[in-house]
Amino acid sequence: MSWRNHKTHKEETKAVKEALARRGIKTKVGHGKGTGWAWLEINIGNPEHRNGIILDQFGLGRYTAEEIQLQDKVLLIAQEITGRHGDYNGEIMILAQD
């Protein structure tokens, strides 16, 4: 894992969580299990709690522009802090769920 800025998953998790908290973004940060052990997982919580979903006339939801910007911002911060890059956003997964 020499292409990353941290030696262990624990160090990486802590650094990302602190960087996002400094910017006022509440998250849960961890790493995948099993075959996804190398993936950094960042959960920004349910977008419905941030009014981040718009329902259309059929009751189907889509993200607001603000929600998309938040997810993009979280990804960029995580990439900067971790040094991850490349395929699949450097194996960083942004989740928006409870």
Backbone atoms as SQL, in Angstrom:
CREATE TABLE atoms (id INTEGER PRIMARY KEY, chain TEXT, resi INTEGER, resn TEXT, atom TEXT, x REAL, y REAL, z REAL);
INSERT INTO atoms VALUES
  (1, 'A', 1, 'MET', 'N', 0.826, -1.189, 0.000),
  (2, 'A', 1, 'MET', 'CA', 0.000, 0.000, 0.000),
  (3, 'A', 1, 'MET', 'C', 0.870, 1.253, 0.000),
  (4, 'A', 2, 'SER', 'N', 1.964, 1.221, -0.695),
  (5, 'A', 2, 'SER', 'CA', 2.903, 2.342, -0.692),
  (6, 'A', 2, 'SER', 'C', 2.358, 3.589, -1.370),
  (7, 'A', 3, 'TRP', 'N', 1.285, 3.460, -2.162),
  (8, 'A', 3, 'TRP', 'CA', 0.720, 4.620, -2.847),
  (9, 'A', 3, 'TRP', 'C', -0.188, 5.434, -1.934),
  (10, 'A', 4, 'ARG', 'N', -0.373, 4.993, -0.719),
  (11, 'A', 4, 'ARG', 'CA', -1.226, 5.713, 0.221),
  (12, 'A', 4, 'ARG', 'C', -0.378, 6.497, 1.214),
  (13, 'A', 5, 'ASN', 'N', -1.013, 7.467, 1.869),
  (14, 'A', 5, 'ASN', 'CA', -0.297, 8.333, 2.803),
  (15, 'A', 5, 'ASN', 'C', -0.213, 7.766, 4.213),
  (16, 'A', 6, 'HIS', 'N', -0.898, 6.666, 4.513),
  (17, 'A', 6, 'HIS', 'CA', -0.926, 6.110, 5.864),
  (18, 'A', 6, 'HIS', 'C', -0.517, 4.643, 5.843),
  (19, 'A', 7, 'LYS', 'N', 0.140, 4.214, 6.915),
  (20, 'A', 7, 'LYS', 'CA', 0.655, 2.849, 6.967),
  (21, 'A', 7, 'LYS', 'C', -0.429, 1.828, 7.278),
  (22, 'A', 8, 'THR', 'N', -1.423, 2.212, 8.059),
  (23, 'A', 8, 'THR', 'CA', -2.457, 1.259, 8.459),
  (24, 'A', 8, 'THR', 'C', -3.849, 1.823, 8.178),
  (25, 'A', 9, 'HIS', 'N', -4.808, 0.929, 8.130),
  (26, 'A', 9, 'HIS', 'CA', -6.194, 1.359, 7.968),
  (27, 'A', 9, 'HIS', 'C', -6.649, 2.214, 9.145),
  (28, 'A', 10, 'LYS', 'N', -6.199, 1.878, 10.334),
  (29, 'A', 10, 'LYS', 'CA', -6.589, 2.630, 11.526),
  (30, 'A', 10, 'LYS', 'C', -6.124, 4.086, 11.431),
  (31, 'A', 11, 'GLU', 'N', -4.879, 4.304, 11.011),
  (32, 'A', 11, 'GLU', 'CA', -4.359, 5.666, 10.840),
  (33, 'A', 11, 'GLU', 'C', -5.134, 6.412, 9.768),
  (34, 'A', 12, 'GLU', 'N', -5.422, 5.726, 8.669),
  (35, 'A', 12, 'GLU', 'CA', -6.138, 6.337, 7.559),
  (36, 'A', 12, 'GLU', 'C', -7.559, 6.727, 7.986),
  (37, 'A', 13, 'THR', 'N', -8.239, 5.834, 8.669),
  (38, 'A', 13, 'THR', 'CA', -9.600, 6.102, 9.146),
  (39, 'A', 13, 'THR', 'C', -9.622, 7.328, 10.039),
  (40, 'A', 14, 'LYS', 'N', -8.714, 7.384, 10.983),
  (41, 'A', 14, 'LYS', 'CA', -8.650, 8.508, 11.921),
  (42, 'A', 14, 'LYS', 'C', -8.378, 9.824, 11.198),
  (43, 'A', 15, 'ALA', 'N', -7.438, 9.826, 10.277),
  (44, 'A', 15, 'ALA', 'CA', -7.079, 11.051, 9.553),
  (45, 'A', 15, 'ALA', 'C', -8.250, 11.573, 8.716),
  (46, 'A', 16, 'VAL', 'N', -8.943, 10.677, 8.032),
  (47, 'A', 16, 'VAL', 'CA', -10.080, 11.090, 7.200),
  (48, 'A', 16, 'VAL', 'C', -11.212, 11.612, 8.068),
  (49, 'A', 17, 'LYS', 'N', -11.526, 10.911, 9.132),
  (50, 'A', 17, 'LYS', 'CA', -12.612, 11.341, 10.026),
  (51, 'A', 17, 'LYS', 'C', -12.315, 12.719, 10.617),
  (52, 'A', 18, 'GLU', 'N', -11.080, 12.947, 11.048),
  (53, 'A', 18, 'GLU', 'CA', -10.698, 14.244, 11.611),
  (54, 'A', 18, 'GLU', 'C', -10.761, 15.352, 10.562),
  (55, 'A', 19, 'ALA', 'N', -10.299, 15.071, 9.358),
  (56, 'A', 19, 'ALA', 'CA', -10.310, 16.081, 8.281),
  (57, 'A', 19, 'ALA', 'C', -11.741, 16.480, 7.933),
  (58, 'A', 20, 'LEU', 'N', -12.634, 15.519, 7.864),
  (59, 'A', 20, 'LEU', 'CA', -14.031, 15.824, 7.554),
  (60, 'A', 20, 'LEU', 'C', -14.701, 16.560, 8.711),
  (61, 'A', 21, 'ALA', 'N', -14.390, 16.178, 9.937),
  (62, 'A', 21, 'ALA', 'CA', -14.968, 16.849, 11.114),
  (63, 'A', 21, 'ALA', 'C', -14.523, 18.314, 11.179),
  (64, 'A', 22, 'ARG', 'N', -13.266, 18.586, 10.819),
  (65, 'A', 22, 'ARG', 'CA', -12.771, 19.970, 10.809),
  (66, 'A', 22, 'ARG', 'C', -13.555, 20.830, 9.824),
  (67, 'A', 23, 'ARG', 'N', -14.093, 20.208, 8.803),
  (68, 'A', 23, 'ARG', 'CA', -14.890, 20.930, 7.806),
  (69, 'A', 23, 'ARG', 'C', -16.377, 20.864, 8.101),
  (70, 'A', 24, 'GLY', 'N', -16.723, 20.356, 9.288),
  (71, 'A', 24, 'GLY', 'CA', -18.117, 20.326, 9.731),
  (72, 'A', 24, 'GLY', 'C', -18.963, 19.236, 9.099),
  (73, 'A', 25, 'ILE', 'N', -18.341, 18.186, 8.618),
  (74, 'A', 25, 'ILE', 'CA', -19.066, 17.093, 7.978),
  (75, 'A', 25, 'ILE', 'C', -19.052, 15.889, 8.917),
  (76, 'A', 26, 'LYS', 'N', -20.249, 15.524, 9.427),
  (77, 'A', 26, 'LYS', 'CA', -20.364, 14.371, 10.315),
  (78, 'A', 26, 'LYS', 'C', -20.400, 13.101, 9.478),
  (79, 'A', 27, 'THR', 'N', -19.540, 12.150, 9.822),
  (80, 'A', 27, 'THR', 'CA', -19.451, 10.918, 9.053),
  (81, 'A', 27, 'THR', 'C', -19.165, 9.732, 9.955),
  (82, 'A', 28, 'LYS', 'N', -19.336, 8.562, 9.380),
  (83, 'A', 28, 'LYS', 'CA', -18.817, 7.316, 9.931),
  (84, 'A', 28, 'LYS', 'C', -17.801, 6.840, 8.908),
  (85, 'A', 29, 'VAL', 'N', -16.600, 6.542, 9.361),
  (86, 'A', 29, 'VAL', 'CA', -15.524, 6.154, 8.450),
  (87, 'A', 29, 'VAL', 'C', -14.991, 4.794, 8.888),
  (88, 'A', 30, 'GLY', 'N', -14.758, 3.921, 7.923),
  (89, 'A', 30, 'GLY', 'CA', -14.207, 2.601, 8.212),
  (90, 'A', 30, 'GLY', 'C', -13.690, 1.964, 6.937),
  (91, 'A', 31, 'HIS', 'N', -13.378, 0.696, 7.037),
  (92, 'A', 31, 'HIS', 'CA', -12.899, -0.057, 5.877),
  (93, 'A', 31, 'HIS', 'C', -13.783, -1.267, 5.663),
  (94, 'A', 32, 'GLY', 'N', -13.805, -1.738, 4.422),
  (95, 'A', 32, 'GLY', 'CA', -14.622, -2.889, 4.071),
  (96, 'A', 32, 'GLY', 'C', -14.146, -4.163, 4.751),
  (97, 'A', 33, 'LYS', 'N', -14.963, -5.171, 4.620),
  (98, 'A', 33, 'LYS', 'CA', -14.648, -6.482, 5.204),
  (99, 'A', 33, 'LYS', 'C', -14.479, -7.491, 4.068),
  (100, 'A', 34, 'GLY', 'N', -13.877, -8.593, 4.358),
  (101, 'A', 34, 'GLY', 'CA', -13.738, -9.668, 3.380),
  (102, 'A', 34, 'GLY', 'C', -12.968, -9.231, 2.154),
  (103, 'A', 35, 'THR', 'N', -13.553, -9.472, 0.969),
  (104, 'A', 35, 'THR', 'CA', -12.854, -9.128, -0.260),
  (105, 'A', 35, 'THR', 'C', -12.757, -7.620, -0.471),
  (106, 'A', 36, 'GLY', 'N', -13.562, -6.850, 0.255),
  (107, 'A', 36, 'GLY', 'CA', -13.511, -5.389, 0.152),
  (108, 'A', 36, 'GLY', 'C', -12.675, -4.750, 1.238),
  (109, 'A', 37, 'TRP', 'N', -11.744, -5.493, 1.830),
  (110, 'A', 37, 'TRP', 'CA', -10.986, -5.016, 2.986),
  (111, 'A', 37, 'TRP', 'C', -10.210, -3.729, 2.704),
  (112, 'A', 38, 'ALA', 'N', -9.821, -3.483, 1.469),
  (113, 'A', 38, 'ALA', 'CA', -9.005, -2.307, 1.156),
  (114, 'A', 38, 'ALA', 'C', -9.840, -1.058, 0.899),
  (115, 'A', 39, 'TRP', 'N', -11.144, -1.212, 0.725),
  (116, 'A', 39, 'TRP', 'CA', -12.001, -0.063, 0.420),
  (117, 'A', 39, 'TRP', 'C', -12.184, 0.813, 1.649),
  (118, 'A', 40, 'LEU', 'N', -12.050, 2.113, 1.466),
  (119, 'A', 40, 'LEU', 'CA', -12.360, 3.087, 2.504),
  (120, 'A', 40, 'LEU', 'C', -13.835, 3.439, 2.348),
  (121, 'A', 41, 'GLU', 'N', -14.610, 3.251, 3.406),
  (122, 'A', 41, 'GLU', 'CA', -16.045, 3.512, 3.362),
  (123, 'A', 41, 'GLU', 'C', -16.369, 4.727, 4.222),
  (124, 'A', 42, 'ILE', 'N', -17.021, 5.714, 3.619),
  (125, 'A', 42, 'ILE', 'CA', -17.408, 6.937, 4.320),
  (126, 'A', 42, 'ILE', 'C', -18.917, 7.072, 4.209),
  (127, 'A', 43, 'ASN', 'N', -19.601, 7.039, 5.347),
  (128, 'A', 43, 'ASN', 'CA', -21.056, 7.168, 5.368),
  (129, 'A', 43, 'ASN', 'C', -21.409, 8.568, 5.862),
  (130, 'A', 44, 'ILE', 'N', -22.050, 9.352, 5.001),
  (131, 'A', 44, 'ILE', 'CA', -22.409, 10.728, 5.356),
  (132, 'A', 44, 'ILE', 'C', -23.837, 10.832, 5.904),
  (133, 'A', 45, 'GLY', 'N', -24.491, 9.707, 6.083),
  (134, 'A', 45, 'GLY', 'CA', -25.832, 9.702, 6.666),
  (135, 'A', 45, 'GLY', 'C', -26.933, 9.847, 5.621),
  (136, 'A', 46, 'ASN', 'N', -28.134, 9.714, 6.100),
  (137, 'A', 46, 'ASN', 'CA', -29.318, 9.727, 5.249),
  (138, 'A', 46, 'ASN', 'C', -29.535, 11.111, 4.645),
  (139, 'A', 47, 'PRO', 'N', -29.588, 11.217, 3.305),
  (140, 'A', 47, 'PRO', 'CA', -29.783, 12.520, 2.676),
  (141, 'A', 47, 'PRO', 'C', -31.159, 13.125, 2.956),
  (142, 'A', 48, 'GLU', 'N', -32.125, 12.307, 3.333),
  (143, 'A', 48, 'GLU', 'CA', -33.447, 12.836, 3.670),
  (144, 'A', 48, 'GLU', 'C', -33.374, 13.745, 4.894),
  (145, 'A', 49, 'HIS', 'N', -32.417, 13.500, 5.783),
  (146, 'A', 49, 'HIS', 'CA', -32.250, 14.327, 6.984),
  (147, 'A', 49, 'HIS', 'C', -31.639, 15.685, 6.656),
  (148, 'A', 50, 'ARG', 'N', -31.041, 15.809, 5.468),
  (149, 'A', 50, 'ARG', 'CA', -30.443, 17.074, 5.023),
  (150, 'A', 50, 'ARG', 'C', -31.263, 17.712, 3.913),
  (151, 'A', 51, 'ASN', 'N', -32.461, 17.215, 3.669),
  (152, 'A', 51, 'ASN', 'CA', -33.267, 17.646, 2.515),
  (153, 'A', 51, 'ASN', 'C', -32.468, 17.476, 1.225),
  (154, 'A', 52, 'GLY', 'N', -31.753, 16.357, 1.119),
  (155, 'A', 52, 'GLY', 'CA', -30.892, 16.101, -0.017),
  (156, 'A', 52, 'GLY', 'C', -31.540, 15.279, -1.113),
  (157, 'A', 53, 'ILE', 'N', -32.851, 15.019, -0.974),
  (158, 'A', 53, 'ILE', 'CA', -33.559, 14.247, -1.992),
  (159, 'A', 53, 'ILE', 'C', -34.809, 15.000, -2.404),
  (160, 'A', 54, 'ILE', 'N', -35.055, 15.009, -3.700),
  (161, 'A', 54, 'ILE', 'CA', -36.272, 15.599, -4.255),
  (162, 'A', 54, 'ILE', 'C', -37.117, 14.448, -4.807),
  (163, 'A', 55, 'LEU', 'N', -38.383, 14.410, -4.443),
  (164, 'A', 55, 'LEU', 'CA', -39.286, 13.393, -4.978),
  (165, 'A', 55, 'LEU', 'C', -40.024, 13.953, -6.187),
  (166, 'A', 56, 'ASP', 'N', -40.121, 13.134, -7.230),
  (167, 'A', 56, 'ASP', 'CA', -40.886, 13.565, -8.405),
  (168, 'A', 56, 'ASP', 'C', -42.350, 13.174, -8.243),
  (169, 'A', 57, 'GLN', 'N', -43.167, 13.396, -9.274),
  (170, 'A', 57, 'GLN', 'CA', -44.595, 13.145, -9.175),
  (171, 'A', 57, 'GLN', 'C', -44.918, 11.662, -8.987),
  (172, 'A', 58, 'PHE', 'N', -43.970, 10.776, -9.270),
  (173, 'A', 58, 'PHE', 'CA', -44.184, 9.346, -9.115),
  (174, 'A', 58, 'PHE', 'C', -43.651, 8.820, -7.782),
  (175, 'A', 59, 'GLY', 'N', -43.100, 9.714, -6.966),
  (176, 'A', 59, 'GLY', 'CA', -42.554, 9.320, -5.676),
  (177, 'A', 59, 'GLY', 'C', -41.129, 8.793, -5.738),
  (178, 'A', 60, 'LEU', 'N', -40.492, 8.934, -6.892),
  (179, 'A', 60, 'LEU', 'CA', -39.105, 8.504, -7.038),
  (180, 'A', 60, 'LEU', 'C', -38.183, 9.651, -6.638),
  (181, 'A', 61, 'GLY', 'N', -37.131, 9.319, -5.936),
  (182, 'A', 61, 'GLY', 'CA', -36.236, 10.356, -5.450),
  (183, 'A', 61, 'GLY', 'C', -34.970, 10.492, -6.269),
  (184, 'A', 62, 'ARG', 'N', -34.435, 11.702, -6.256),
  (185, 'A', 62, 'ARG', 'CA', -33.123, 11.959, -6.852),
  (186, 'A', 62, 'ARG', 'C', -32.404, 12.952, -5.954),
  (187, 'A', 63, 'TYR', 'N', -31.084, 12.918, -6.004),
  (188, 'A', 63, 'TYR', 'CA', -30.291, 13.817, -5.176),
  (189, 'A', 63, 'TYR', 'C', -30.428, 15.261, -5.642),
  (190, 'A', 64, 'THR', 'N', -30.412, 16.183, -4.681),
  (191, 'A', 64, 'THR', 'CA', -30.369, 17.606, -5.010),
  (192, 'A', 64, 'THR', 'C', -28.946, 17.956, -5.445),
  (193, 'A', 65, 'ALA', 'N', -28.785, 19.105, -6.061),
  (194, 'A', 65, 'ALA', 'CA', -27.453, 19.569, -6.469),
  (195, 'A', 65, 'ALA', 'C', -26.551, 19.728, -5.247),
  (196, 'A', 66, 'GLU', 'N', -27.117, 20.191, -4.136),
  (197, 'A', 66, 'GLU', 'CA', -26.340, 20.373, -2.904),
  (198, 'A', 66, 'GLU', 'C', -25.839, 19.039, -2.368),
  (199, 'A', 67, 'GLU', 'N', -26.675, 18.007, -2.465),
  (200, 'A', 67, 'GLU', 'CA', -26.279, 16.674, -1.994),
  (201, 'A', 67, 'GLU', 'C', -25.144, 16.126, -2.846),
  (202, 'A', 68, 'ILE', 'N', -25.238, 16.303, -4.138),
  (203, 'A', 68, 'ILE', 'CA', -24.176, 15.843, -5.038),
  (204, 'A', 68, 'ILE', 'C', -22.878, 16.589, -4.741),
  (205, 'A', 69, 'GLN', 'N', -22.968, 17.888, -4.486),
  (206, 'A', 69, 'GLN', 'CA', -21.779, 18.679, -4.151),
  (207, 'A', 69, 'GLN', 'C', -21.155, 18.191, -2.843),
  (208, 'A', 70, 'LEU', 'N', -21.989, 17.854, -1.853),
  (209, 'A', 70, 'LEU', 'CA', -21.482, 17.343, -0.576),
  (210, 'A', 70, 'LEU', 'C', -20.730, 16.034, -0.798),
  (211, 'A', 71, 'GLN', 'N', -21.314, 15.119, -1.554),
  (212, 'A', 71, 'GLN', 'CA', -20.656, 13.843, -1.803),
  (213, 'A', 71, 'GLN', 'C', -19.344, 14.033, -2.566),
  (214, 'A', 72, 'ASP', 'N', -19.330, 14.932, -3.533),
  (215, 'A', 72, 'ASP', 'CA', -18.095, 15.228, -4.272),
  (216, 'A', 72, 'ASP', 'C', -17.032, 15.831, -3.358),
  (217, 'A', 73, 'LYS', 'N', -17.458, 16.725, -2.462),
  (218, 'A', 73, 'LYS', 'CA', -16.536, 17.365, -1.526),
  (219, 'A', 73, 'LYS', 'C', -15.913, 16.332, -0.590),
  (220, 'A', 74, 'VAL', 'N', -16.736, 15.431, -0.065),
  (221, 'A', 74, 'VAL', 'CA', -16.243, 14.374, 0.825),
  (222, 'A', 74, 'VAL', 'C', -15.217, 13.511, 0.099),
  (223, 'A', 75, 'LEU', 'N', -15.510, 13.143, -1.138),
  (224, 'A', 75, 'LEU', 'CA', -14.587, 12.324, -1.914),
  (225, 'A', 75, 'LEU', 'C', -13.258, 13.043, -2.139),
  (226, 'A', 76, 'LEU', 'N', -13.305, 14.314, -2.515),
  (227, 'A', 76, 'LEU', 'CA', -12.065, 15.061, -2.752),
  (228, 'A', 76, 'LEU', 'C', -11.223, 15.200, -1.486),
  (229, 'A', 77, 'ILE', 'N', -11.874, 15.464, -0.358),
  (230, 'A', 77, 'ILE', 'CA', -11.143, 15.563, 0.915),
  (231, 'A', 77, 'ILE', 'C', -10.487, 14.233, 1.241),
  (232, 'A', 78, 'ALA', 'N', -11.234, 13.144, 1.091),
  (233, 'A', 78, 'ALA', 'CA', -10.694, 11.816, 1.395),
  (234, 'A', 78, 'ALA', 'C', -9.519, 11.477, 0.481),
  (235, 'A', 79, 'GLN', 'N', -9.631, 11.806, -0.803),
  (236, 'A', 79, 'GLN', 'CA', -8.528, 11.535, -1.723),
  (237, 'A', 79, 'GLN', 'C', -7.293, 12.343, -1.352),
  (238, 'A', 80, 'GLU', 'N', -7.500, 13.587, -0.976),
  (239, 'A', 80, 'GLU', 'CA', -6.370, 14.449, -0.592),
  (240, 'A', 80, 'GLU', 'C', -5.668, 13.910, 0.653),
  (241, 'A', 81, 'ILE', 'N', -6.436, 13.515, 1.647),
  (242, 'A', 81, 'ILE', 'CA', -5.873, 13.054, 2.916),
  (243, 'A', 81, 'ILE', 'C', -5.187, 11.698, 2.770),
  (244, 'A', 82, 'THR', 'N', -5.786, 10.804, 1.995),
  (245, 'A', 82, 'THR', 'CA', -5.276, 9.441, 1.915),
  (246, 'A', 82, 'THR', 'C', -4.246, 9.212, 0.827),
  (247, 'A', 83, 'GLY', 'N', -4.275, 10.028, -0.218),
  (248, 'A', 83, 'GLY', 'CA', -3.398, 9.788, -1.349),
  (249, 'A', 83, 'GLY', 'C', -3.956, 8.739, -2.302),
  (250, 'A', 84, 'ARG', 'N', -5.168, 8.293, -2.047),
  (251, 'A', 84, 'ARG', 'CA', -5.799, 7.303, -2.936),
  (252, 'A', 84, 'ARG', 'C', -6.208, 7.984, -4.233),
  (253, 'A', 85, 'HIS', 'N', -6.104, 7.253, -5.319),
  (254, 'A', 85, 'HIS', 'CA', -6.462, 7.780, -6.627),
  (255, 'A', 85, 'HIS', 'C', -6.672, 6.610, -7.575),
  (256, 'A', 86, 'GLY', 'N', -7.098, 6.880, -8.766),
  (257, 'A', 86, 'GLY', 'CA', -7.206, 5.842, -9.773),
  (258, 'A', 86, 'GLY', 'C', -8.594, 5.243, -9.874),
  (259, 'A', 87, 'ASP', 'N', -8.648, 3.996, -10.309),
  (260, 'A', 87, 'ASP', 'CA', -9.919, 3.310, -10.537),
  (261, 'A', 87, 'ASP', 'C', -10.799, 3.346, -9.291),
  (262, 'A', 88, 'TYR', 'N', -12.089, 3.467, -9.522),
  (263, 'A', 88, 'TYR', 'CA', -13.082, 3.479, -8.448),
  (264, 'A', 88, 'TYR', 'C', -12.769, 4.544, -7.398),
  (265, 'A', 89, 'ASN', 'N', -12.338, 5.717, -7.845),
  (266, 'A', 89, 'ASN', 'CA', -12.007, 6.828, -6.944),
  (267, 'A', 89, 'ASN', 'C', -10.966, 6.433, -5.915),
  (268, 'A', 90, 'GLY', 'N', -10.055, 5.564, -6.281),
  (269, 'A', 90, 'GLY', 'CA', -9.034, 5.116, -5.341),
  (270, 'A', 90, 'GLY', 'C', -9.577, 4.155, -4.315),
  (271, 'A', 91, 'GLU', 'N', -10.644, 3.454, -4.671),
  (272, 'A', 91, 'GLU', 'CA', -11.308, 2.519, -3.766),
  (273, 'A', 91, 'GLU', 'C', -11.874, 3.227, -2.544),
  (274, 'A', 92, 'ILE', 'N', -12.534, 4.338, -2.782),
  (275, 'A', 92, 'ILE', 'CA', -13.246, 5.065, -1.735),
  (276, 'A', 92, 'ILE', 'C', -14.731, 5.000, -2.071),
  (277, 'A', 93, 'MET', 'N', -15.529, 4.562, -1.101),
  (278, 'A', 93, 'MET', 'CA', -16.964, 4.457, -1.298),
  (279, 'A', 93, 'MET', 'C', -17.666, 5.491, -0.411),
  (280, 'A', 94, 'ILE', 'N', -18.475, 6.340, -1.029),
  (281, 'A', 94, 'ILE', 'CA', -19.259, 7.321, -0.297),
  (282, 'A', 94, 'ILE', 'C', -20.679, 6.758, -0.172),
  (283, 'A', 95, 'LEU', 'N', -21.099, 6.521, 1.050),
  (284, 'A', 95, 'LEU', 'CA', -22.438, 6.005, 1.322),
  (285, 'A', 95, 'LEU', 'C', -23.308, 7.122, 1.861),
  (286, 'A', 96, 'ALA', 'N', -24.585, 7.099, 1.511),
  (287, 'A', 96, 'ALA', 'CA', -25.548, 8.076, 2.034),
  (288, 'A', 96, 'ALA', 'C', -26.740, 7.290, 2.550),
  (289, 'A', 97, 'GLN', 'N', -26.621, 6.811, 3.784),
  (290, 'A', 97, 'GLN', 'CA', -27.646, 5.958, 4.367),
  (291, 'A', 97, 'GLN', 'C', -27.582, 6.014, 5.884),
  (292, 'A', 98, 'ASP', 'N', -28.635, 5.505, 6.515),
  (293, 'A', 98, 'ASP', 'CA', -28.640, 5.432, 7.989),
  (294, 'A', 98, 'ASP', 'C', -27.710, 4.363, 8.461);
